[in-house]
Amino acid sequence: MQISRRKINKNLESQFFKLLYQVVADIRRLQEAETVLKDLLKNTELKMIARRLAIAYWLDKGHSYQDIKKNLAVSSATVSKIAEQIKKKKGFEIALEKIKADEWAGRWAKKITKTFKKKK
């Protein structure tokens, strides 16, 4: 599907974006998110978004450009572009905060589970 060159009403376009953002905000389960994203996006679009997030995640974890290029099959220019966007764009910061919070919760869940298993 291609974006039409014909312009649509800005107010109508704004409503479409708000609708999309609301759907994303309302998703609570991983399976729902997967289903919605796979249905709304082409496989290449989904891979592109996932790869951008992976680059940002690995940069945040301190991986080298070379490591990221090799493992994620991207160019230095792409890694550099994402690194620059991380500094300037709030969305990457929000996404990385969500990932870190989930990782933190996962680590604590394992610790708590181990603690209760030992006491039995």
N, C-alpha and C positions, 0 to 999 in steps of 0.2 A: 504494500500500500504506500502510495506517495502522498505527500502533502500537496493539496491543490494550491495553485498560484493565485487563485481567486481569493480575495480578502473577505473575511466574515466580520460581522459586527463585533467590536471590541468587548462590549458588555456580554454578549452571548459567549464569546471565547473565554472571558473571565469566569462565567458560570460553569463552563465545561471543566476548566482547571480546578475550580473549587470542588466540583463533584469528584474529580479524580483524587484530589488531596484528602477529601473526606473519606472516600472508600479506603485509601491507604491507612489513614488514621484509625479507622474503625476495625481493621483486621487485628485479631488478637491471637490467632493460632497459626503456627508455622505451616500446617497443611493448607489452610485457607490462603495464606500469602502465596504459597507456591502455586496453587490452582489459579488464583487471580492473575498473578504475574505471567504465568505460562500462557494463559488465554489472551491476555491483553497485548503481550509483546511477542515479536518474532523471536525465534531461538537465538539468532545473531544479536538482537538488541539486548536480550536477557544476559547473554554471555558478555557483551560489552560492558554492561552495568556491573555485573559480578566481578569482572576483571578489574575495573576501575576501583571498586571497593577493596579487592584483594591487594592491589598495589598500595593503596592508602594504608591498609592494615599492616602490610609488611614494612612499609616505610616507617610507620609508627613504632614497630617492633625493632627497628634498627637494622634491617636487612640492607645490604649494599645494592646499588643500582644493578651491578653485574648479576647478583644472585636473583634479583627480581626479573631481570630480562631473561635469564636462562630458564627459570622455573615457570614463569607465567607467559613466556613466549610473546614478549612485547619489546618495543624499541626503546632506546635510551630517551628519545624525544617524548614518548608516552609517559615514561616514569617521571621525567623532568616536569612535564605538564601537570601531572597529578600532584607532584611535590609542591609545585607553585600554587595549585588550587587549594591544597590543604591549608596553606598559610592565609589565603585570601577569602575562602568560601566557608561559610558557617555550616553548610550541609555535611561536609566531611567531618567536621568537629563533632557534630551531633551524632553521626553514624558511628564514629570511633568511640564516643562515650557510651553509646548503647552496647557496642560489642564488649567493651571493657567491663561494663556493669554485668553483662551476662556471664562473662568469664569469671568474674569475681564471685558471683552467686554460685556458679558451678563448682568452684574450688571449695567454697564454704559448705555446700551441700555434701560434697565428698567427705570433708573433715567431720561434719556432724554425723553422717552415716557411720563412719569408722568408729567414732567415739561411742555411739550407742551399741554397735556390734560388740565392742570390747567389753562393755558392762554386763552383757548377758551371760 
